[in-house]
Amino acid sequence: MTETLTTTDVTTHAPSTAAGGAQPLLRPLDVGGLTLPNRVVMAPMTRARAAGATLAPAAMHAAYYAQRASAGLIITEGTWISERAIGFTHVPGVYREEQVAGWRRVTDAVHVLGGRIVLQLWHTGAASHPDHLGGALPAGPSAINPRVRSFTPGGFRDTVVPRAMTRADIADTVAEFRSAAERARRAGFDGVEIGALGTFLLAQFLNPRLNQRDDAYGTDRVGRRRLLLEVVDAVAGTWPDGCVGVRLAPYWHDGDRFVADEPLLADYDALVAELDERPVSYLHLRGRDPIAPDAALDVAAFARYRSRFAGPLIVNNGFDRATGNAALAAGVADAVSYARHYVANPDLVARFALDRALSPGDPATYYAGGAEGYVDYPASNWGAAPA
């Protein structure tokens, strides 16, 4: 069922209607020095296709991203900044030269087709598992179990009590983000996105249930956001003329450690206002999970942060063609990112432009590891009538 979207009075960022009456999703947008031909963004999606010990992207990755090069912007799957960051099986990294070479094949393929692509930087922190780390404990802000599950080579495993990161660990982590951003630049990316969402490291530091440190990286909301801000500054320093985005999920809910209550949302209010003062090219927000299949999108969840961040805002979670266009027309956002729809519809922009039906994906192949369900989804049958 098509979701409905209630418009709001947030209109300052509404796209101009001067572009020949085109759908708002199909109008250009400038982001971090990049000119996007449309506002349909491919969201980062973990697909678990990096085989072998090197965790390097292969030819299949290049084909997958090239098929989707018509997106206004591609944001890659979350990518490990170091071996210590690993917390999910068969995910590529950006900490070895073989990985840089693999990603260069991806960016070359996307660029030759006229696309734009940024790399998302990922560290799972306490949400990892000893199975990923040679038996070592994962590290987090404090020695508190996040009580989530990690996808290991042996299947999903419950997380364990991590060790609390030392100040030296924190400094090393900031340096790893910086080095990963430098490698992304050498790999030919147009920018990077800092993944600070979900149950993972940077979101753990923002979470008072997990971050109970009594030093400068804890204590209060100012301390809890310090690591993320240091990462932003370090990464931006490697891309003075490039695109550096940040992805947040204030409304993320998972178990009893990740709860979007009002105190936490107030912390995110202050964080977003602080990011507005930093060299952040765009803010990428994941909204609330719909409570029912036919539930209306919660526009207020995005509007709350729209007023606190003056730069381009990309919104995500539950949008389709109609609701994406409505969000842009209402000024709630500047672009919309799509994950599930991009799995089975590599030509999503063309389908939106011509109002064609979308193909469904096969969840059984989301993390299957091969070409099936990854690079074998066809483009629309353009000889057929519109849906």
Secondary structure as a PSIPRED ss2 file (coil, helix, strand):
# PSIPRED VFORMAT (PSIPRED V4.0)

   1 M C   1.000  0.000  0.000
   2 T C   1.000  0.000  0.000
   3 E C   1.000  0.000  0.000
   4 T C   1.000  0.000  0.000
   5 L C   1.000  0.000  0.000
   6 T C   1.000  0.000  0.000
   7 T C   1.000  0.000  0.000
   8 T C   1.000  0.000  0.000
   9 D C   1.000  0.000  0.000
  10 V C   1.000  0.000  0.000
  11 T C   1.000  0.000  0.000
  12 T C   1.000  0.000  0.000
  13 H C   1.000  0.000  0.000
  14 A C   1.000  0.000  0.000
  15 P C   1.000  0.000  0.000
  16 S C   1.000  0.000  0.000
  17 T C   1.000  0.000  0.000
  18 A C   1.000  0.000  0.000
  19 A C   1.000  0.000  0.000
  20 G C   1.000  0.000  0.000
  21 G C   1.000  0.000  0.000
  22 A C   1.000  0.000  0.000
  23 Q C   1.000  0.000  0.000
  24 P H   0.000  1.000  0.000
  25 L H   0.000  1.000  0.000
  26 L H   0.000  1.000  0.000
  27 R C   1.000  0.000  0.000
  28 P C   1.000  0.000  0.000
  29 L E   0.000  0.000  1.000
  30 D E   0.000  0.000  1.000
  31 V E   0.000  0.000  1.000
  32 G C   1.000  0.000  0.000
  33 G C   1.000  0.000  0.000
  34 L E   0.000  0.000  1.000
  35 T E   0.000  0.000  1.000
  36 L E   0.000  0.000  1.000
  37 P C   1.000  0.000  0.000
  38 N C   1.000  0.000  0.000
  39 R C   1.000  0.000  0.000
  40 V E   0.000  0.000  1.000
  41 V E   0.000  0.000  1.000
  42 M E   0.000  0.000  1.000
  43 A C   1.000  0.000  0.000
  44 P C   1.000  0.000  0.000
  45 M C   1.000  0.000  0.000
  46 T C   1.000  0.000  0.000
  47 R C   1.000  0.000  0.000
  48 A C   1.000  0.000  0.000
  49 R C   1.000  0.000  0.000
  50 A C   1.000  0.000  0.000
  51 A C   1.000  0.000  0.000
  52 G C   1.000  0.000  0.000
  53 A C   1.000  0.000  0.000
  54 T C   1.000  0.000  0.000
  55 L C   1.000  0.000  0.000
  56 A C   1.000  0.000  0.000
  57 P C   1.000  0.000  0.000
  58 A C   1.000  0.000  0.000
  59 A H   0.000  1.000  0.000
  60 M H   0.000  1.000  0.000
  61 H H   0.000  1.000  0.000
  62 A H   0.000  1.000  0.000
  63 A H   0.000  1.000  0.000
  64 Y H   0.000  1.000  0.000
  65 Y H   0.000  1.000  0.000
  66 A H   0.000  1.000  0.000
  67 Q H   0.000  1.000  0.000
  68 R C   1.000  0.000  0.000
  69 A C   1.000  0.000  0.000
  70 S C   1.000  0.000  0.000
  71 A C   1.000  0.000  0.000
  72 G C   1.000  0.000  0.000
  73 L E   0.000  0.000  1.000
  74 I E   0.000  0.000  1.000
  75 I E   0.000  0.000  1.000
  76 T E   0.000  0.000  1.000
  77 E E   0.000  0.000  1.000
  78 G E   0.000  0.000  1.000
  79 T E   0.000  0.000  1.000
  80 W E   0.000  0.000  1.000
  81 I C   1.000  0.000  0.000
  82 S C   1.000  0.000  0.000
  83 E H   0.000  1.000  0.000
  84 R H   0.000  1.000  0.000
  85 A H   0.000  1.000  0.000
  86 I C   1.000  0.000  0.000
  87 G C   1.000  0.000  0.000
  88 F E   0.000  0.000  1.000
  89 T C   1.000  0.000  0.000
  90 H C   1.000  0.000  0.000
  91 V C   1.000  0.000  0.000
  92 P C   1.000  0.000  0.000
  93 G E   0.000  0.000  1.000
  94 V C   1.000  0.000  0.000
  95 Y C   1.000  0.000  0.000
  96 R C   1.000  0.000  0.000
  97 E H   0.000  1.000  0.000
  98 E H   0.000  1.000  0.000
  99 Q H   0.000  1.000  0.000
 100 V H   0.000  1.000  0.000
 101 A H   0.000  1.000  0.000
 102 G H   0.000  1.000  0.000
 103 W H   0.000  1.000  0.000
 104 R H   0.000  1.000  0.000
 105 R H   0.000  1.000  0.000
 106 V H   0.000  1.000  0.000
 107 T H   0.000  1.000  0.000
 108 D H   0.000  1.000  0.000
 109 A H   0.000  1.000  0.000
 110 V H   0.000  1.000  0.000
 111 H H   0.000  1.000  0.000
 112 V H   0.000  1.000  0.000
 113 L C   1.000  0.000  0.000
 114 G C   1.000  0.000  0.000
 115 G C   1.000  0.000  0.000
 116 R C   1.000  0.000  0.000
 117 I E   0.000  0.000  1.000
 118 V E   0.000  0.000  1.000
 119 L E   0.000  0.000  1.000
 120 Q E   0.000  0.000  1.000
 121 L E   0.000  0.000  1.000
 122 W E   0.000  0.000  1.000
 123 H C   1.000  0.000  0.000
 124 T C   1.000  0.000  0.000
 125 G H   0.000  1.000  0.000
 126 A H   0.000  1.000  0.000
 127 A H   0.000  1.000  0.000
 128 S C   1.000  0.000  0.000
 129 H C   1.000  0.000  0.000
 130 P H   0.000  1.000  0.000
 131 D H   0.000  1.000  0.000
 132 H H   0.000  1.000  0.000
 133 L C   1.000  0.000  0.000
 134 G C   1.000  0.000  0.000
 135 G C   1.000  0.000  0.000
 136 A C   1.000  0.000  0.000
 137 L C   1.000  0.000  0.000
 138 P C   1.000  0.000  0.000
 139 A E   0.000  0.000  1.000
 140 G E   0.000  0.000  1.000
 141 P C   1.000  0.000  0.000
 142 S C   1.000  0.000  0.000
 143 A C   1.000  0.000  0.000
 144 I C   1.000  0.000  0.000
 145 N C   1.000  0.000  0.000
 146 P C   1.000  0.000  0.000
 147 R C   1.000  0.000  0.000
 148 V C   1.000  0.000  0.000
 149 R E   0.000  0.000  1.000
 150 S E   0.000  0.000  1.000
 151 F E   0.000  0.000  1.000
 152 T E   0.000  0.000  1.000
 153 P C   1.000  0.000  0.000
 154 G C   1.000  0.000  0.000
 155 G E   0.000  0.000  1.000
 156 F E   0.000  0.000  1.000
 157 R E   0.000  0.000  1.000
 158 D E   0.000  0.000  1.000
 159 T C   1.000  0.000  0.000
 160 V C   1.000  0.000  0.000
 161 V C   1.000  0.000  0.000
 162 P C   1.000  0.000  0.000
 163 R E   0.000  0.000  1.000
 164 A E   0.000  0.000  1.000
 165 M C   1.000  0.000  0.000
 166 T C   1.000  0.000  0.000
 167 R H   0.000  1.000  0.000
 168 A H   0.000  1.000  0.000
 169 D H   0.000  1.000  0.000
 170 I H   0.000  1.000  0.000
 171 A H   0.000  1.000  0.000
 172 D H   0.000  1.000  0.000
 173 T H   0.000  1.000  0.000
 174 V H   0.000  1.000  0.000
 175 A H   0.000  1.000  0.000
 176 E H   0.000  1.000  0.000
 177 F H   0.000  1.000  0.000
 178 R H   0.000  1.000  0.000
 179 S H   0.000  1.000  0.000
 180 A H   0.000  1.000  0.000
 181 A H   0.000  1.000  0.000
 182 E H   0.000  1.000  0.000
 183 R H   0.000  1.000  0.000
 184 A H   0.000  1.000  0.000
 185 R H   0.000  1.000  0.000
 186 R H   0.000  1.000  0.000
 187 A C   1.000  0.000  0.000
 188 G C   1.000  0.000  0.000
 189 F C   1.000  0.000  0.000
 190 D C   1.000  0.000  0.000
 191 G E   0.000  0.000  1.000
 192 V E   0.000  0.000  1.000
 193 E E   0.000  0.000  1.000
 194 I E   0.000  0.000  1.000
 195 G E   0.000  0.000  1.000
 196 A C   1.000  0.000  0.000
 197 L C   1.000  0.000  0.000
 198 G C   1.000  0.000  0.000
 199 T C   1.000  0.000  0.000
 200 F C   1.000  0.000  0.000
 201 L H   0.000  1.000  0.000
 202 L H   0.000  1.000  0.000
 203 A H   0.000  1.000  0.000
 204 Q H   0.000  1.000  0.000
 205 F H   0.000  1.000  0.000
 206 L H   0.000  1.000  0.000
 207 N C   1.000  0.000  0.000
 208 P C   1.000  0.000  0.000
 209 R C   1.000  0.000  0.000
 210 L C   1.000  0.000  0.000
 211 N C   1.000  0.000  0.000
 212 Q C   1.000  0.000  0.000
 213 R C   1.000  0.000  0.000
 214 D C   1.000  0.000  0.000
 215 D C   1.000  0.000  0.000
 216 A C   1.000  0.000  0.000
 217 Y C   1.000  0.000  0.000
 218 G C   1.000  0.000  0.000
 219 T C   1.000  0.000  0.000
 220 D C   1.000  0.000  0.000
 221 R H   0.000  1.000  0.000
 222 V H   0.000  1.000  0.000
 223 G H   0.000  1.000  0.000
 224 R H   0.000  1.000  0.000
 225 R C   1.000  0.000  0.000
 226 R H   0.000  1.000  0.000
 227 L H   0.000  1.000  0.000
 228 L H   0.000  1.000  0.000
 229 L H   0.000  1.000  0.000
 230 E H   0.000  1.000  0.000
 231 V H   0.000  1.000  0.000
 232 V H   0.000  1.000  0.000
 233 D H   0.000  1.000  0.000
 234 A H   0.000  1.000  0.000
 235 V H   0.000  1.000  0.000
 236 A H   0.000  1.000  0.000
 237 G H   0.000  1.000  0.000
 238 T H   0.000  1.000  0.000
 239 W C   1.000  0.000  0.000
 240 P C   1.000  0.000  0.000
 241 D C   1.000  0.000  0.000
 242 G C   1.000  0.000  0.000
 243 C E   0.000  0.000  1.000
 244 V E   0.000  0.000  1.000
 245 G E   0.000  0.000  1.000
 246 V E   0.000  0.000  1.000
 247 R E   0.000  0.000  1.000
 248 L E   0.000  0.000  1.000
 249 A C   1.000  0.000  0.000
 250 P C   1.000  0.000  0.000
 251 Y C   1.000  0.000  0.000
 252 W C   1.000  0.000  0.000
 253 H C   1.000  0.000  0.000
 254 D E   0.000  0.000  1.000
 255 G C   1.000  0.000  0.000
 256 D C   1.000  0.000  0.000
 257 R C   1.000  0.000  0.000
 258 F E   0.000  0.000  1.000
 259 V C   1.000  0.000  0.000
 260 A C   1.000  0.000  0.000
 261 D C   1.000  0.000  0.000
 262 E H   0.000  1.000  0.000
 263 P H   0.000  1.000  0.000
 264 L H   0.000  1.000  0.000
 265 L H   0.000  1.000  0.000
 266 A H   0.000  1.000  0.000
 267 D H   0.000  1.000  0.000
 268 Y H   0.000  1.000  0.000
 269 D H   0.000  1.000  0.000
 270 A H   0.000  1.000  0.000
 271 L H   0.000  1.000  0.000
 272 V H   0.000  1.000  0.000
 273 A H   0.000  1.000  0.000
 274 E H   0.000  1.000  0.000
 275 L H   0.000  1.000  0.000
 276 D C   1.000  0.000  0.000
 277 E C   1.000  0.000  0.000
 278 R C   1.000  0.000  0.000
 279 P C   1.000  0.000  0.000
 280 V C   1.000  0.000  0.000
 281 S C   1.000  0.000  0.000
 282 Y E   0.000  0.000  1.000
 283 L E   0.000  0.000  1.000
 284 H E   0.000  0.000  1.000
 285 L E   0.000  0.000  1.000
 286 R E   0.000  0.000  1.000
 287 G C   1.000  0.000  0.000
 288 R C   1.000  0.000  0.000
 289 D C   1.000  0.000  0.000
 290 P C   1.000  0.000  0.000
 291 I C   1.000  0.000  0.000
 292 A C   1.000  0.000  0.000
 293 P C   1.000  0.000  0.000
 294 D C   1.000  0.000  0.000
 295 A C   1.000  0.000  0.000
 296 A C   1.000  0.000  0.000
 297 L C   1.000  0.000  0.000
 298 D C   1.000  0.000  0.000
 299 V H   0.000  1.000  0.000
 300 A H   0.000  1.000  0.000
 301 A H   0.000  1.000  0.000
 302 F H   0.000  1.000  0.000
 303 A H   0.000  1.000  0.000
 304 R H   0.000  1.000  0.000
 305 Y H   0.000  1.000  0.000
 306 R H   0.000  1.000  0.000
 307 S C   1.000  0.000  0.000
 308 R C   1.000  0.000  0.000
 309 F C   1.000  0.000  0.000
 310 A C   1.000  0.000  0.000
 311 G C   1.000  0.000  0.000
 312 P C   1.000  0.000  0.000
 313 L E   0.000  0.000  1.000
 314 I E   0.000  0.000  1.000
 315 V E   0.000  0.000  1.000
 316 N E   0.000  0.000  1.000
 317 N C   1.000  0.000  0.000
 318 G C   1.000  0.000  0.000
 319 F C   1.000  0.000  0.000
 320 D C   1.000  0.000  0.000
 321 R H   0.000  1.000  0.000
 322 A H   0.000  1.000  0.000
 323 T H   0.000  1.000  0.000
 324 G H   0.000  1.000  0.000
 325 N H   0.000  1.000  0.000
 326 A H   0.000  1.000  0.000
 327 A H   0.000  1.000  0.000
 328 L H   0.000  1.000  0.000
 329 A H   0.000  1.000  0.000
 330 A C   1.000  0.000  0.000
 331 G C   1.000  0.000  0.000
 332 V C   1.000  0.000  0.000
 333 A C   1.000  0.000  0.000
 334 D C   1.000  0.000  0.000
 335 A E   0.000  0.000  1.000
 336 V E   0.000  0.000  1.000
 337 S E   0.000  0.000  1.000
 338 Y E   0.000  0.000  1.000
 339 A C   1.000  0.000  0.000
 340 R H   0.000  1.000  0.000
 341 H H   0.000  1.000  0.000
 342 Y H   0.000  1.000  0.000
 343 V H   0.000  1.000  0.000
 344 A H   0.000  1.000  0.000
 345 N C   1.000  0.000  0.000
 346 P C   1.000  0.000  0.000
 347 D C   1.000  0.000  0.000
 348 L H   0.000  1.000  0.000
 349 V H   0.000  1.000  0.000
 350 A H   0.000  1.000  0.000
 351 R H   0.000  1.000  0.000
 352 F H   0.000  1.000  0.000
 353 A H   0.000  1.000  0.000
 354 L H   0.000  1.000  0.000
 355 D C   1.000  0.000  0.000
 356 R C   1.000  0.000  0.000
 357 A C   1.000  0.000  0.000
 358 L C   1.000  0.000  0.000
 359 S C   1.000  0.000  0.000
 360 P C   1.000  0.000  0.000
 361 G C   1.000  0.000  0.000
 362 D C   1.000  0.000  0.000
 363 P H   0.000  1.000  0.000
 364 A H   0.000  1.000  0.000
 365 T H   0.000  1.000  0.000
 366 Y C   1.000  0.000  0.000
 367 Y C   1.000  0.000  0.000
 368 A C   1.000  0.000  0.000
 369 G C   1.000  0.000  0.000
 370 G C   1.000  0.000  0.000
 371 A C   1.000  0.000  0.000
 372 E C   1.000  0.000  0.000
 373 G C   1.000  0.000  0.000
 374 Y C   1.000  0.000  0.000
 375 V C   1.000  0.000  0.000
 376 D C   1.000  0.000  0.000
 377 Y C   1.000  0.000  0.000
 378 P C   1.000  0.000  0.000
 379 A C   1.000  0.000  0.000
 380 S C   1.000  0.000  0.000
 381 N C   1.000  0.000  0.000
 382 W C   1.000  0.000  0.000
 383 G C   1.000  0.000  0.000
 384 A C   1.000  0.000  0.000
 385 A C   1.000  0.000  0.000
 386 P C   1.000  0.000  0.000
 387 A C   1.000  0.000  0.000
